[in-house]
């Protein structure tokens, strides 16, 4: 690792830890209407399954669709662990002498 950029690695690791804590604290995301419609259109073009037909029917009937997303619990823990490793590695790298 280049010692010139150690503060950037530390900041990146710290942000990962904070995002991981945030992911551990929430249970569900509620997407807004435009994001839900975009996600349904993307699903519709990628697969032609019964689930996408139900989603497209739901979008036609429901005036303001909002999808709920439940992220797995392990995502927050993995972000915290990876962020801690990156931050501690940035601290452990010796400073560059000018």
Secondary structure, 3 states (H helix, E strand, C coil): CCHHHHHHHHHHHHHHHHHHHHHHHCCCEECCHHHHHHHHHHHHHHCCCHHHHHHHHHHHHCCCCCCEECCCHHHHHHHHHHHHHHHHHHHHCCCCCC
